[in-house]
Amino acid sequence: MTSFVTGATGFIGQRLLVGLEANGEGVRILSRNPHPDYETVVCDLQSEAIPEDGLDGVDTVFHLAGFTHDLRDASKLEHLYRALNVDATVRLTELAVRSGVKQFVFVSSVKAGGYDEEQGSPDGVYGQTKREAELKLLNIGRQSEMLVSIVRPSLVYGAGVKGNLALMRRGIEQGWFPPIPETENRRSMIHVDDLVRALLLTAEDKRANGEIFIVTDGVPHSSREIYEAICQSVGKTVPQWSVPKIVFEGLSLLSPRIRYKVDKLLGDEFYSSAKLEGLGFRAEKSLLNFDR
């Protein structure tokens, strides 16, 4: 069996490569630069067409590459979101069909829908483009013999995590991140290794064909709980005090940008993974494994 992975050099992609090798599968990746350890199709997915023979002999495609959250004004970057999240994804899927690929797994985002797989409103340009790609892929799957499944990860953590969690970890380690209050908000998370297990499961189980699956560890986590887990992971004593919630509420009145950041920090982002659990998935890692 040979698997083809886009986004293979990223946080999730690197752990997926380990999982595929552990299963004894051959691996080919797509990257802008040749990889020293893997057969590489050299291509800038955002601006170049994948070579027509790039997927020859491939059984399964795992498409992880995408244009994710950008700190700049997303509306001004819509063309970039669309170029990679939609247009490049469709080109890759159509090539997979022509190449006789058996299974296509698309890593989307919880931002593409609602609390569960019953479709809600996509969140922002990122969520909108991910949802548009989902619809196009499912349609291609229905019109071909290739099996298509879609995975929407919740907030992913683990050693080497990027984005806001990495910023929070660095702030706690350096001592400038404030002790946040216990607001009993609910956030869904998934360890990167459990996400890899979910990707492999959806690739192997034919019941996943034509379906969308949200991936979480099944446990609601408060932001304070996440804060304490990071403290423990970096060897910091958990403070016995916290900045009162009213302080954050006051700060959020200063500007829409600060309000957005406070909402991201203390708000709810909870999702159900019951559908994936119906295929037998159970998370094996917890926040105790935050840095592993």
Backbone as numpy.savetxt, mean C-alpha at the origin, in Angstrom:
# Nx Ny Nz CAx CAy CAz Cx Cy Cz
7.55 -21.43 -11.85 6.71 -20.24 -11.85 7.59 -19.00 -11.85
7.20 -18.02 -12.63 7.94 -16.77 -12.69 6.99 -15.61 -12.39
7.39 -14.76 -11.47 6.60 -13.58 -11.11 7.31 -12.32 -11.57
6.53 -11.35 -11.98 7.03 -10.06 -12.44 6.54 -9.01 -11.45
7.46 -8.19 -10.93 7.12 -7.24 -9.88 7.50 -5.84 -10.29
6.53 -4.91 -10.26 6.85 -3.50 -10.40 6.89 -2.88 -8.99
7.64 -1.81 -8.85 7.80 -1.23 -7.52 8.62 -2.14 -6.61
9.47 -2.97 -7.22 10.18 -4.01 -6.47 11.26 -3.45 -5.54
11.73 -2.25 -5.80 12.78 -1.68 -4.96 12.22 -0.85 -3.81
10.89 -0.75 -3.72 10.26 0.01 -2.66 10.13 -0.78 -1.37
9.53 -0.14 -0.38 9.37 -0.72 0.95 8.64 -2.07 0.89
7.48 -2.09 0.23 6.71 -3.33 0.14 7.34 -4.29 -0.86
7.79 -3.76 -1.98 8.33 -4.59 -3.04 9.50 -5.43 -2.61
10.41 -4.86 -1.81 11.57 -5.61 -1.36 11.16 -6.81 -0.51
10.14 -6.62 0.33 9.69 -7.75 1.17 8.93 -8.78 0.33
8.25 -8.34 -0.72 7.57 -9.27 -1.61 8.59 -10.15 -2.33
9.69 -9.58 -2.75 10.73 -10.37 -3.43 11.23 -11.48 -2.52
11.41 -11.17 -1.24 11.84 -12.18 -0.27 10.81 -13.30 -0.17
9.52 -12.91 -0.12 8.46 -13.90 -0.03 8.38 -14.79 -1.25
8.56 -14.21 -2.43 8.52 -14.99 -3.67 9.68 -15.97 -3.73
10.86 -15.51 -3.34 12.02 -16.41 -3.36 11.85 -17.54 -2.36
11.25 -17.22 -1.20 11.01 -18.27 -0.20 10.07 -19.33 -0.74
9.18 -18.94 -1.67 8.26 -19.89 -2.29 8.91 -20.63 -3.45
10.17 -20.31 -3.74 10.87 -21.00 -4.82 10.51 -20.49 -6.19
9.96 -19.30 -6.29 9.55 -18.75 -7.58 10.66 -17.94 -8.22
10.71 -17.99 -9.55 11.59 -17.12 -10.29 11.05 -15.70 -10.25
11.93 -14.72 -10.30 11.51 -13.33 -10.17 12.14 -12.49 -11.29
11.32 -11.65 -11.88 11.78 -10.61 -12.81 11.17 -9.31 -12.36
11.93 -8.25 -12.40 11.40 -6.97 -11.92 11.46 -5.91 -13.01
10.69 -4.86 -12.79 10.75 -3.67 -13.63 11.37 -2.55 -12.81
12.36 -1.88 -13.37 13.03 -0.81 -12.66 13.64 0.16 -13.67
13.86 1.40 -13.20 14.53 2.37 -14.08 16.01 2.04 -14.27
16.55 1.23 -13.35 17.97 0.86 -13.43 18.12 -0.65 -13.24
19.14 -1.25 -13.86 19.36 -2.69 -13.68 19.60 -3.02 -12.22
19.05 -4.14 -11.77 19.23 -4.59 -10.39 20.32 -5.65 -10.36
21.23 -5.58 -9.40 22.34 -6.55 -9.38 21.92 -7.99 -9.09
20.75 -8.17 -8.46 20.37 -9.51 -8.01 19.19 -10.12 -8.77
18.52 -9.33 -9.60 17.32 -9.84 -10.28 17.33 -9.48 -11.75
16.78 -10.38 -12.54 16.56 -10.08 -13.95 15.67 -8.84 -14.03
16.11 -7.84 -14.77 15.44 -6.55 -14.75 15.00 -6.12 -16.14
13.75 -5.72 -16.25 13.27 -5.02 -17.43 13.47 -3.53 -17.14
14.40 -2.90 -17.83 14.73 -1.51 -17.56 13.76 -0.60 -18.31
12.99 0.16 -17.52 11.93 0.99 -18.12 11.43 1.98 -17.08
11.17 3.21 -17.52 10.50 4.19 -16.68 9.01 4.06 -16.97
8.31 3.40 -16.09 6.91 3.04 -16.33 6.05 4.27 -16.58
6.44 5.41 -16.01 5.63 6.61 -16.13 5.68 7.21 -17.52
6.80 7.04 -18.21 6.97 7.74 -19.48 7.34 6.84 -20.65
7.64 5.57 -20.39 8.09 4.68 -21.45 7.19 3.45 -21.55
7.11 2.89 -22.74 6.37 1.66 -22.94 7.24 0.47 -22.53
6.64 -0.48 -21.85 7.38 -1.69 -21.48 7.70 -2.47 -22.75
8.91 -2.99 -22.88 9.24 -3.80 -24.06 8.22 -4.91 -24.26
7.88 -5.16 -25.50 6.82 -6.12 -25.81 7.13 -7.52 -25.29
8.42 -7.85 -25.18 8.80 -9.17 -24.68 9.09 -9.17 -23.18
8.78 -8.07 -22.50 9.11 -7.93 -21.08 8.42 -8.93 -20.17
7.25 -9.42 -20.60 6.49 -10.35 -19.76 6.49 -11.77 -20.32
7.31 -12.03 -21.30 7.38 -13.38 -21.86 7.77 -14.39 -20.77
7.01 -15.46 -20.66 7.30 -16.50 -19.69 6.87 -16.19 -18.27
6.17 -15.07 -18.08 5.72 -14.68 -16.74 4.35 -15.30 -16.45
4.21 -15.85 -15.25 2.94 -16.43 -14.83 2.07 -15.42 -14.07
2.71 -14.64 -13.17 1.97 -13.72 -12.31 2.64 -12.35 -12.31
1.83 -11.30 -12.42 2.32 -9.93 -12.29 1.82 -9.37 -10.96
2.74 -8.80 -10.20 2.40 -8.02 -9.00 2.72 -6.57 -9.31
1.68 -5.76 -9.44 1.88 -4.36 -9.83 1.78 -3.48 -8.61
2.95 -3.07 -8.08 3.01 -2.24 -6.88 3.33 -0.78 -7.19
3.93 -0.52 -8.33 4.40 0.83 -8.64 3.22 1.79 -8.77
3.40 3.01 -8.30 2.35 4.02 -8.41 2.85 5.36 -7.95
2.15 6.41 -8.34 2.45 7.76 -7.86 1.63 7.97 -6.60
2.31 8.06 -5.46 1.61 8.12 -4.18 1.45 9.55 -3.72
1.18 9.73 -2.43 0.88 11.05 -1.89 2.05 12.00 -2.06
1.77 13.19 -2.53 2.77 14.22 -2.74 2.42 15.41 -1.87
3.43 16.02 -1.25 3.18 17.12 -0.34 2.75 18.39 -1.06
2.96 18.41 -2.37 2.54 19.58 -3.12 1.05 19.52 -3.41
0.52 20.56 -4.06 -0.90 20.62 -4.38 -1.25 19.50 -5.35
-2.03 18.52 -4.89 -2.33 17.34 -5.70 -3.04 17.70 -7.00
-3.90 18.74 -6.96 -4.66 19.11 -8.15 -3.74 19.55 -9.28
-2.56 20.11 -8.91 -1.61 20.56 -9.93 -0.78 19.40 -10.48
-0.87 18.26 -9.82 -0.09 17.09 -10.23 -0.97 15.97 -10.75
-2.21 16.28 -11.04 -3.15 15.24 -11.45 -2.63 14.46 -12.66
-1.94 15.16 -13.58 -1.43 14.47 -14.77 -0.40 13.41 -14.41
0.37 13.64 -13.33 1.35 12.64 -12.90 0.67 11.44 -12.25
-0.32 11.72 -11.39 -1.10 10.63 -10.80 -1.74 9.77 -11.89
-2.31 10.44 -12.89 -3.02 9.72 -13.94 -2.05 8.94 -14.83
-0.90 9.55 -15.13 0.05 8.91 -16.04 0.53 7.57 -15.49
0.82 7.51 -14.19 1.34 6.28 -13.62 0.26 5.38 -13.03
-0.66 5.96 -12.28 -1.67 5.14 -11.60 -2.72 4.56 -12.54
-3.00 5.27 -13.63 -4.02 4.79 -14.55 -3.42 4.33 -15.88
-2.83 5.26 -16.61 -2.40 4.95 -17.98 -1.34 3.85 -18.01
-0.31 3.97 -17.19 0.75 2.95 -17.19 0.22 1.60 -16.70
-0.70 1.64 -15.74 -1.28 0.40 -15.22 -2.07 -0.32 -16.30
-2.84 0.44 -17.08 -3.62 -0.17 -18.16 -2.69 -0.76 -19.23
-1.64 -0.02 -19.59 -0.69 -0.54 -20.60 -0.06 -1.84 -20.12
0.32 -1.89 -18.85 0.93 -3.10 -18.30 -0.05 -4.26 -18.32
-1.29 -3.99 -17.96 -2.31 -5.04 -17.93 -2.60 -5.58 -19.32
-2.69 -4.69 -20.29 -2.94 -5.13 -21.66 -1.78 -5.95 -22.20
-0.53 -5.57 -21.85 0.62 -6.36 -22.26 0.59 -7.72 -21.59
0.17 -7.76 -20.33 0.08 -9.04 -19.62 -0.89 -9.98 -20.33
-2.01 -9.46 -20.79 -2.97 -10.29 -21.52 -2.35 -10.82 -22.80
-1.69 -9.94 -23.56 -1.07 -10.36 -24.83 0.04 -11.38 -24.59
0.67 -11.31 -23.42 1.80 -12.20 -23.13 1.38 -13.51 -22.49
0.09 -13.68 -22.25 -0.40 -14.93 -21.69 -0.19 -15.07 -20.19
-0.05 -13.95 -19.49 0.08 -14.00 -18.03 -1.20 -14.57 -17.44
-1.06 -15.44 -16.45 -2.23 -16.11 -15.88 -2.92 -15.27 -14.79
-2.13 -14.54 -13.99 -2.69 -13.85 -12.83 -2.07 -12.47 -12.70
-2.92 -11.46 -12.45 -2.47 -10.08 -12.28 -2.98 -9.58 -10.93
-2.06 -9.20 -10.04 -2.43 -8.67 -8.73 -2.07 -7.19 -8.69
-3.06 -6.35 -8.48 -2.87 -4.91 -8.45 -2.95 -4.39 -7.02
-1.89 -3.71 -6.57 -1.90 -3.12 -5.25 -2.46 -1.71 -5.36
-3.68 -1.54 -4.88 -4.37 -0.26 -4.93 -4.22 0.43 -3.58
-5.28 0.96 -3.03 -5.21 1.68 -1.75 -6.60 1.75 -1.14
-6.66 1.81 0.20 -7.95 2.03 0.86 -8.52 3.40 0.48
-7.67 4.29 -0.03 -8.14 5.61 -0.46 -9.05 5.51 -1.68
-9.08 4.35 -2.33 -9.91 4.18 -3.51 -11.37 3.90 -3.19
-11.68 3.63 -1.90 -13.06 3.29 -1.57 -13.41 3.60 -0.14
-14.34 2.82 0.41 -14.85 3.11 1.75 -14.39 2.13 2.81
-15.20 2.01 3.86 -14.89 1.18 5.02 -14.65 -0.27 4.64
-15.42 -0.78 3.69 -15.22 -2.14 3.20 -15.26 -2.11 1.69
-15.39 -3.31 1.09 -15.32 -3.37 -0.37 -16.58 -2.85 -1.06
-17.64 -2.55 -0.30 -18.78 -1.87 -0.88 -18.33 -0.44 -1.19
-18.33 -0.08 -2.46 -17.62 1.11 -2.90 -18.14 2.40 -2.27
-17.23 3.15 -1.66 -17.51 4.49 -1.17 -16.84 5.52 -2.07
-16.76 6.74 -1.62 -16.16 7.81 -2.41 -14.64 7.75 -2.30
-13.93 7.78 -3.43 -12.46 7.83 -3.37 -11.99 9.10 -2.68
-10.83 9.02 -2.04 -10.27 10.12 -1.26 -9.19 10.83 -2.07
-9.51 12.02 -2.60 -8.53 12.83 -3.30 -8.13 12.29 -4.67
-7.20 12.99 -5.31 -6.75 12.60 -6.64 -6.10 11.22 -6.62
-5.34 10.96 -5.56 -4.70 9.65 -5.44 -5.74 8.54 -5.43
-6.73 8.67 -4.55 -7.78 7.65 -4.47 -8.59 7.55 -5.75
-8.87 8.68 -6.38 -9.65 8.68 -7.62 -8.92 7.94 -8.74
-7.61 8.18 -8.87 -6.88 7.51 -9.94 -6.70 6.02 -9.65
-6.54 5.67 -8.38 -6.46 4.25 -8.05 -7.78 3.55 -8.36
-8.90 4.21 -8.05 -10.20 3.62 -8.33 -10.43 3.49 -9.83
-10.04 4.49 -10.59 -10.20 4.41 -12.04 -9.40 3.24 -12.60
-8.18 3.06 -12.09 -7.36 1.94 -12.53 -8.02 0.60 -12.17
-8.58 0.52 -10.96 -9.27 -0.71 -10.54 -10.35 -1.09 -11.54
-11.19 -0.12 -11.89 -12.31 -0.39 -12.78 -11.84 -0.86 -14.15
-10.80 -0.22 -14.66 -10.27 -0.60 -15.98 -9.67 -2.00 -15.94
-8.95 -2.31 -14.86 -8.35 -3.65 -14.74 -9.40 -4.74 -14.63
-10.42 -4.49 -13.82 -11.46 -5.50 -13.68 -12.17 -5.74 -15.02
-12.33 -4.69 -15.79 -12.96 -4.84 -17.10 -12.07 -5.64 -18.05
-10.77 -5.37 -18.02 -9.85 -6.14 -18.85 -9.88 -7.61 -18.44
-9.93 -7.86 -17.14 -10.00 -9.23 -16.66 -11.24 -9.96 -17.15
-12.37 -9.25 -17.13 -13.63 -9.88 -17.59 -13.59 -10.21 -19.07
-12.83 -9.44 -19.84 -12.78 -9.63 -21.29 -11.62 -10.52 -21.74
-10.91 -11.11 -20.78 -9.78 -11.97 -21.11 -9.80 -13.21 -20.22
-8.81 -14.06 -20.41 -8.69 -15.26 -19.58 -7.77 -15.03 -18.39
-7.20 -13.84 -18.28 -6.29 -13.54 -17.17 -7.08 -13.25 -15.90
-6.66 -13.85 -14.80 -7.29 -13.62 -13.51 -6.76 -12.30 -12.92
-7.65 -11.46 -12.46 -7.27 -10.16 -11.91 -7.80 -10.04 -10.49
-6.93 -9.69 -9.56 -7.37 -9.42 -8.19 -6.74 -8.12 -7.72
-7.45 -7.44 -6.82 -7.03 -6.11 -6.36 -6.93 -6.12 -4.85
-5.82 -5.59 -4.34 -5.57 -5.53 -2.91 -5.45 -4.07 -2.49
-6.22 -3.69 -1.46 -6.16 -2.34 -0.91 -5.55 -2.41 0.50
-4.26 -2.10 0.63 -3.65 -2.14 1.96 -4.09 -0.96 2.81
-4.24 -1.19 4.10 -4.37 -0.10 5.05 -2.97 0.43 5.34
-2.78 1.20 6.41 -1.48 1.78 6.71 -0.45 0.69 7.00
0.62 0.66 6.20 1.61 -0.42 6.28 2.79 0.00 7.15
3.21 -0.90 8.03 4.36 -0.61 8.88 5.34 -1.78 8.85
6.51 -1.58 9.45 7.56 -2.58 9.48 8.90 -1.90 9.28
9.98 -2.65 9.41 11.32 -2.08 9.26 11.48 -1.45 7.88
11.95 -0.22 7.84 12.14 0.47 6.58 10.93 1.23 6.09
9.91 1.38 6.95 8.69 2.06 6.54 9.00 3.48 6.09
8.19 3.99 5.15 8.37 5.34 4.62 7.22 6.24 5.07
7.23 7.47 4.60 6.10 8.38 4.77 5.93 8.90 6.18
4.65 9.11 6.56 4.33 9.74 7.84 4.79 8.91 9.03
4.70 7.58 8.92 5.15 6.74 10.03 6.66 6.87 10.23
7.40 6.98 9.13 8.85 7.17 9.25 9.16 8.51 9.90
8.39 9.54 9.53 8.59 10.86 10.12 8.29 10.83 11.62
7.21 10.15 11.99 6.83 10.03 13.39 7.91 9.27 14.16
8.40 8.21 13.58 9.44 7.42 14.23 10.69 8.26 14.45
11.09 9.01 13.42 12.29 9.84 13.54 12.10 10.92 14.60
10.89 11.51 14.65 10.61 12.55 15.64 10.65 12.02 17.06
10.13 10.81 17.26 10.16 10.20 18.60 11.59 9.86 18.98
12.34 9.31 18.03 13.72 8.92 18.30 14.58 10.14 18.64
14.32 11.26 17.95 15.11 12.48 18.17 14.56 13.35 19.29
13.36 13.03 19.78 12.81 13.71 20.94 12.01 14.96 20.67
11.64 15.20 19.39 10.86 16.40 19.10 9.39 16.12 18.81
9.01 14.86 18.71 7.60 14.55 18.43 6.82 14.58 19.75
5.74 15.34 19.84 5.03 15.50 21.11 4.27 14.24 21.53
4.20 13.96 22.81 3.39 12.83 23.30 1.92 13.12 23.02
1.32 12.35 22.13 -0.06 12.63 21.73 -1.05 12.02 22.71
-2.23 12.59 22.83 -3.21 12.10 23.82 -3.91 10.84 23.36
-4.50 10.14 24.29 -5.36 8.99 23.97 -6.74 9.51 23.62
-7.08 9.50 22.34 -8.39 9.99 21.88 -9.33 8.85 21.53
-8.81 7.61 21.64 -9.60 6.41 21.30 -10.09 6.45 19.86
-9.30 7.11 19.00 -9.61 7.03 17.57 -9.26 5.63 17.07
-9.69 5.30 15.87 -9.50 3.94 15.36 -8.81 4.01 13.99
-7.65 3.36 13.92 -6.89 3.32 12.68 -6.57 1.86 12.34
-6.66 1.55 11.05 -6.31 0.20 10.59 -4.87 0.18 10.10
-4.17 -0.93 10.41 -2.78 -1.07 10.02 -2.52 -2.51 9.58
-1.39 -2.69 8.91 -0.98 -4.04 8.52 0.54 -4.08 8.44
1.14 -5.12 9.01 2.59 -5.27 8.90 2.94 -5.66 7.47
4.07 -5.18 6.98 4.45 -5.42 5.59 4.54 -6.91 5.26
4.99 -7.72 6.21 5.09 -9.16 5.93 3.71 -9.80 5.84
2.75 -9.32 6.62 1.38 -9.82 6.49 0.77 -9.37 5.17
1.10 -8.16 4.73 0.62 -7.70 3.42 1.17 -8.60 2.32
2.44 -8.97 2.41 3.02 -9.87 1.42 2.28 -11.20 1.42
1.96 -11.71 2.58 1.19 -12.96 2.67 -0.16 -12.80 1.99
-0.78 -11.65 2.15 -2.08 -11.39 1.50 -1.93 -11.35 -0.01
-0.87 -10.73 -0.50 -0.64 -10.67 -1.94 -0.44 -12.06 -2.53
0.34 -12.87 -1.85 0.58 -14.23 -2.32 -0.70 -15.06 -2.28
-1.51 -14.85 -1.25 -2.78 -15.58 -1.13 -3.71 -15.24 -2.29
-3.85 -13.96 -2.60 -4.77 -13.58 -3.67 -4.26 -14.03 -5.03
-2.94 -14.20 -5.15 -2.39 -14.70 -6.41 -2.64 -16.20 -6.58
-2.73 -16.90 -5.46 -2.85 -18.36 -5.51 -4.29 -18.87 -5.46
-5.19 -18.09 -4.88 -6.57 -18.55 -4.67 -7.46 -18.04 -5.79
-7.99 -18.95 -6.59 -8.81 -18.55 -7.74 -10.09 -17.84 -7.32
-10.50 -17.98 -6.06 -11.68 -17.26 -5.58 -11.44 -15.75 -5.56
-10.18 -15.34 -5.65 -9.85 -13.91 -5.63 -10.06 -13.25 -6.98
-10.31 -14.04 -8.02 -10.45 -13.47 -9.36 -11.61 -12.48 -9.43
-11.34 -11.30 -9.96 -12.36 -10.29 -10.14 -12.80 -9.60 -8.86
-12.03 -9.77 -7.79 -12.44 -9.25 -6.49 -11.46 -8.19 -5.96
-11.97 -7.38 -5.05 -11.18 -6.38 -4.34 -11.12 -6.78 -2.87
-9.92 -6.70 -2.29 -9.74 -7.09 -0.89 -9.01 -5.99 -0.11
-9.59 -5.59 1.00 -8.92 -4.68 1.93 -8.07 -5.53 2.89
-6.86 -5.05 3.19 -5.96 -5.80 4.06 -5.67 -5.00 5.32
-6.04 -5.54 6.47 -5.71 -4.97 7.77 -5.34 -6.11 8.70
-4.84 -5.76 9.90 -4.58 -6.82 10.88 -5.82 -7.15 11.70
-6.94 -6.49 11.36 -8.21 -6.78 12.02 -8.40 -6.13 13.37
-7.45 -5.28 13.77 -7.50 -4.65 15.10 -7.50 -3.14 14.95
-8.43 -2.43 15.61 -8.37 -0.96 15.58 -7.28 -0.45 16.53
-6.43 0.43 16.03 -5.34 0.99 16.83 -5.58 2.48 17.03
-5.41 2.96 18.24 -5.47 4.41 18.46 -4.11 5.01 18.14
-4.10 6.31 17.85 -2.83 6.97 17.55 -1.88 6.92 18.74
-2.44 7.01 19.95 -1.59 6.91 21.15 -0.95 5.53 21.24
-1.70 4.50 20.90 -1.16 3.15 20.92 0.00 3.03 19.92
-0.17 3.62 18.75 0.89 3.60 17.74 2.12 4.35 18.26
1.87 5.51 18.88 2.95 6.32 19.45 3.75 5.50 20.47
3.05 4.81 21.36 3.73 4.04 22.39 4.51 2.87 21.80
3.95 2.24 20.75 4.65 1.13 20.11 5.95 1.60 19.46
5.92 2.80 18.88 7.14 3.33 18.26 8.16 3.68 19.35
7.71 4.28 20.44 8.62 4.56 21.56 9.36 3.30 21.98
8.63 2.23 22.15 9.23 0.98 22.59 10.19 0.43 21.54
9.84 0.61 20.25 10.68 0.06 19.19 12.01 0.77 19.08
12.06 2.06 19.44 13.32 2.82 19.35 14.01 2.95 20.71
13.50 2.25 21.71 14.14 2.23 23.01 13.92 3.48 23.84
12.80 4.17 23.60 12.48 5.37 24.38 11.44 5.04 25.45
11.60 5.64 26.61 10.60 5.49 27.66 9.31 6.19 27.24
8.19 5.51 27.39 6.90 6.12 27.03 6.56 7.20 28.06
6.37 8.44 27.63 6.03 9.51 28.58 4.71 9.21 29.29
4.65 9.60 30.55 3.43 9.39 31.34 2.46 10.56 31.20
2.77 11.48 30.31 1.91 12.63 30.08 1.69 12.78 28.58
0.78 13.64 28.20 0.53 13.88 26.78 0.07 15.32 26.58
0.24 15.80 25.38 -0.28 17.12 25.02 -1.80 17.03 24.94
-2.54 17.88 25.64 -4.01 17.79 25.62 -4.57 17.92 24.21
-5.65 17.21 23.97 -6.28 17.24 22.65 -6.69 18.65 22.26
-7.08 19.47 23.25 -7.54 20.83 22.94 -6.43 21.66 22.30
-5.17 21.34 22.61 -4.05 22.05 21.98 -4.01 21.75 20.48
-4.19 20.49 20.12 -4.21 20.12 18.71 -5.41 20.75 18.01
-6.55 20.78 18.69 -7.74 21.40 18.11 -7.51 22.89 17.86
-6.81 23.56 18.79 -6.51 24.97 18.60 -5.57 25.19 17.43
-4.56 24.35 17.32 -3.61 24.47 16.21 -4.31 24.27 14.86
-5.29 23.37 14.84 -5.98 23.08 13.57 -6.76 24.28 13.04
-7.03 25.26 13.90 -7.75 26.45 13.47 -6.85 27.44 12.74
-5.54 27.23 12.80 -4.61 28.19 12.21 -4.61 28.16 10.69
-4.80 26.97 10.12 -4.80 26.88 8.65 -5.37 25.53 8.22
-5.91 25.44 7.00 -6.42 24.16 6.49 -5.32 23.10 6.45
-4.09 23.49 6.17 -2.99 22.52 6.08 -2.72 21.88 7.44
-2.72 22.71 8.50 -2.51 22.16 9.84 -3.69 21.31 10.25
-4.91 21.75 9.90 -6.10 20.96 10.23 -6.02 19.58 9.58
-5.56 19.54 8.34 -5.40 18.27 7.62 -4.43 17.36 8.36
-3.29 17.93 8.82 -2.29 17.13 9.50 -2.80 16.61 10.84
-3.56 17.46 11.58 -4.13 17.02 12.85 -5.15 15.91 12.63
-5.97 16.07 11.58 -6.95 15.02 11.27 -6.25 13.71 10.93
-5.14 13.80 10.17 -4.40 12.60 9.82 -3.81 11.94 11.07
-3.41 12.75 12.03 -2.76 12.23 13.23 -3.75 11.63 14.21
-4.89 12.31 14.42 -5.81 11.91 15.49 -7.17 11.43 15.00
-7.40 11.45 13.70 -8.70 11.05 13.17 -8.83 9.54 13.00
-10.01 9.13 12.55 -10.31 7.72 12.30 -10.00 7.35 10.86
-9.37 6.19 10.67 -9.22 5.57 9.35 -9.27 4.07 9.58
-10.51 3.57 9.73 -10.71 2.17 10.09 -11.42 1.44 8.97
-10.94 0.23 8.65 -11.48 -0.53 7.52 -11.68 -1.99 7.92
-12.52 -2.67 7.18 -12.81 -4.08 7.44 -12.07 -4.97 6.45
-11.42 -6.01 6.95 -10.77 -6.99 6.08 -11.49 -8.33 6.14
-12.79 -8.29 6.47 -13.56 -9.53 6.62 -13.58 -10.35 5.34
-13.62 -9.68 4.21 -13.69 -10.40 2.94 -12.43 -11.22 2.70
-11.27 -10.65 2.97 -10.02 -11.37 2.82 -9.92 -12.49 3.84
-10.41 -12.24 5.05 -10.40 -13.27 6.08 -11.25 -14.46 5.64
-12.24 -14.20 4.75 -13.05 -15.28 4.21 -12.25 -16.24 3.33
-11.09 -15.79 2.85 -10.20 -16.68 2.08 -9.22 -17.40 2.99
-9.31 -17.13 4.31 -8.43 -17.78 5.26 -7.29 -16.92 5.77
-7.28 -15.63 5.39 -6.19 -14.76 5.83 -6.32 -14.39 7.30
-5.21 -14.46 8.02 -5.12 -13.97 9.38 -3.76 -13.31 9.56
-3.76 -12.10 10.09 -2.49 -11.42 10.33 -1.70 -12.14 11.41
-0.38 -12.20 11.24 0.48 -12.87 12.20 1.32 -11.89 13.01
1.43 -10.65 12.56 2.28 -9.67 13.23 1.41 -8.63 13.94
2.02 -7.96 14.94 1.33 -6.91 15.68 2.25 -5.70 15.77
1.78 -4.65 16.44 2.60 -3.45 16.59 3.89 -3.72 17.37
3.94 -4.84 18.08 5.19 -5.21 18.74 6.30 -5.44 17.73
5.91 -5.66 16.47 6.87 -5.89 15.39 7.06 -4.63 14.54
6.83 -3.47 15.13 6.84 -2.24 14.34 8.12 -2.05 13.55
9.24 -2.35 14.14 10.54 -2.12 13.47 11.19 -3.40 12.98
10.38 -4.41 12.72 10.96 -5.70 12.27 10.47 -6.03 10.87
